[in-house]
Amino acid sequence: MSGPEFLIHPDANAVAEAIAERLLTRLTELQQQHADRTINVGLTGGRIATRAYQRLAADGPGSEVDWSRVGLWWGDERFVAADSGDRNDRGALAALQPTLGLDESQIHRMPADDGVLALDDAAEVYAGEFGDTVLDICLLGVGPDGHIASVFPDHPSFERSLSATSDVIPVRDSPKPPPLRISLTHPAINRSAEVWFTVSGADKADAVGWATTGSKPVPAGQAHGTERTLWLLDEAAAAKLNH
Ligand SMILES: O=C(O)[C@H](O)[C@@H](O)[C@H](O)[C@H](O)COP(=O)(O)O
């Protein structure tokens, strides 16, 4: 594993564009290298990522990517009804599904709170679906507190994620609403070949600083890819970067 790489763009829009462009290039390369299998991508919620998905939806159809060989997973999900606007998967799929022609079998949504599964069972079901998946690319937004997925600092989810024996955990009392969530754990994230952090805005500068200097233990500081760890930032978020 090499050290983290930092790519700094002028603003949030430029970061979103860079993520979309880089995804198209990398997915094409990976499909050439691994003609026999699906390429698995872990999606994140958040504003930048959603903008990147919209860009991907526009540029994806004319690209060299074979969308029938891309598997979509989620790093975390809010445990609310499937049709709730709070779901992370809604924004992503609203953008991606209409133009990329994705089959349901390629879309690995985390279970919703639909009265069938309780939170703990829902996490277990997703762990079963995830199996021994190694994400080729895991996108991670970062909160101003340094959270990634639904793993929060100064919260039981952090210790639980770091020491998890499962790839997926239920999260209760999330400091960021809604309170019930499902999250990939650090072992699952850190098995990814590539982890791409997507971060913009001055309110993220401290979090980026803590994660990259280790000056405060935050979930983002403990996440990395086995082959590559990439920080895609805007200038404001990079203000306290250690590199
Ligand atoms: O589940 C959530 O509450 C969000 O998905 C959250 O974890 C988000 O990814 C980060 O807070 C970054 O969001 P922005 O890119 O919008 O700053």
The ligand as an ORCA input file, in Angstrom:
! r2SCAN-3c Opt
* xyz 0 1
  O     -25.410      9.303      5.677
  C     -25.170     10.508      5.740
  O     -25.577     11.244      6.640
  C     -24.359     11.132      4.643
  O     -24.222     10.249      3.604
  C     -23.005     11.575      5.147
  O     -22.293     10.536      5.747
  C     -22.209     12.259      4.044
  O     -21.658     11.326      3.164
  C     -21.096     13.109      4.596
  O     -21.583     13.863      5.653
  C     -20.519     14.013      3.530
  O     -21.554     14.753      2.953
  P     -21.330     15.971      1.977
  O     -20.535     15.498      0.811
  O     -22.712     16.419      1.633
  O     -20.604     17.009      2.757
*
